[in-house]
Amino acid sequence: MRTSFSTGFARRDLPAADSTSAADDAQVARFKQLLLDEVDLQELSRMPSDERRIRLERVLAHLISREGVILSTRERAILVRRVVDEAVGLGVLEPLLADDSISEIMINGHDTVYVERYGRLERIPSGFTSEAQLLQTIDRIVSAVNRRVDEASPMVDARLPADARLPRGARVNVVLPPLSLNGPAVTIRLFPKAYGLDELIRRGTIDEASAELLRACVRARLNVVVSGGTASGKTTLLNALSQFVPEHERIVTVEDAAELSLYQEHVIRLETRPPNVDGRGGITIRELVRNALRMRPDRIIVGEVRGGEALDMLQAMNTGHDGSLSTVHANSPFDALSRIETLSTMSDIEVPFAAIRDQVNNAMHLVVQLTRHADGTRRVTEIGAVVSERRSDYEIETMLRWNGASREFERFSMPPRLRQLLELGGETLPERWETLR
């Protein structure tokens, strides 16, 4: 099916976060101060985080008994957890970071906290006790990664490395007043688990026949772009596709925030660096893509193309670095090609649109479109093969499309150009596509 223009995560019902009715804010603040007066913070700082938390919980349990506070077992557990979290942890964020069902945490001022569970937003009943407490938590987060945020520099974007508290790692964005009129705004995106294609098939994100096609395309060193909107699952699918890169190949990944978790052993991971408070020392994706070409890569995987690095990526794909993978924000396969063309003009090199279109048509082989539906499911809604050549207008032949009315994937015949590329790459045509001639 040709055109010249151009979810499957099941939701589970989960209990809401603990309410603060059992341990009100005043009581938490009181025992937090008692705890800090009782312990030696310098001694605690030298302990591993797990030992430090156990020590504080024991001291706090003694303080509760000494003060004669009568609480049920559940109320006591909630109080201990909240006090310790606020004293040495991240307060309200601690149980949210440990919840595998949460993919994003959004703080809109100290008393308003939302989370995303399986694609749906919900407000949790608890919040920070004050703006001062939220600012203290923000300071703990950014200082852990040697960053700074204050009135002089009211925005920060950083990656939180994986640790015992945060096994998946996360990307955090902070905006302070006066830029944020709602008070301090914090957005924490928890990095997704490394799902394979088999798991995505089970969740309904893609069907088995399409997975077979994508496996063959990656192994045959076709250039594949994953397109979709924000939080549509682009990085998750990109990570799943990367597992079919042969073990003997050298892979260089380039990301703004290192989210990919590749299965291979020979992987070099590059990550951008923002400028310091003086505006110096920043390293962009474009610089990293250029440097990756000097590192003898067999494949280059760019986490997301969002600027002038698109031109460098196209040049790499057209000069012997076949099998490259990347993602881009777009609403359709045709829009993905148009966006890459537009982003390529953002480089400091003036290249005519016709020349850029020539490079896009020569470099791009397959576009996989992801969509996040209203019910929170994420699904591959289209797979398109680029069949336009040279400087002609973009032309995409659809090989797979999700039919929302029938709730099933529809397959169409494979274009001759793609068949030829698979054969040149030593891959046989998947049986379920062989019949669609």
Sequence and secondary structure as in RCSB ss.txt:
>XXXX:A:sequence
MRTSFSTGFARRDLPAADSTSAADDAQVARFKQLLLDEVDLQELSRMPSDERRIRLERVLAHLISREGVILSTRE
RAILVRRVVDEAVGLGVLEPLLADDSISEIMINGHDTVYVERYGRLERIPSGFTSEAQLLQTIDRIVSAVNRRVD
EASPMVDARLPADARLPRGARVNVVLPPLSLNGPAVTIRLFPKAYGLDELIRRGTIDEASAELLRACVRARLNVV
VSGGTASGKTTLLNALSQFVPEHERIVTVEDAAELSLYQEHVIRLETRPPNVDGRGGITIRELVRNALRMRPDRI
IVGEVRGGEALDMLQAMNTGHDGSLSTVHANSPFDALSRIETLSTMSDIEVPFAAIRDQVNNAMHLVVQLTRHAD
GTRRVTEIGAVVSERRSDYEIETMLRWNGASREFERFSMPPRLRQLLELGGETLPERWETLR
>XXXX:A:secstr
 EES               SSSS HHHHHHHHHHHHHHS HHHHHTS HHHHHHHHHHHHHHHHHHTT    HHH
HHHHHHHHHHHHHS TTHHHHHT TTEEEEEEESTT EEEEETTEEEE S   S HHHHHHHHHHHHHTTT   S
SSS EEEEEE   SS TT EEEEEE TTT TTS EEEEEE      HHHHHHTTSS HHHHHHHHHHHHTT  EE
EEE TTSSHHHHHHHHHTTS TTS EEEEESS     S SSEEEEE B   TTS   B HHHHHHHHTTS  SEE
EES   STHHHHHHHHHTTT TT EEEEE SSHHHHHHHHHHHHTTSSS   HHHHHHHHHHH  EEEEEEE TT
S EEEEEEEEE   TTS   EEEEEEEETTTTEEEE    HHHHHHHHHTT    HHHHT  
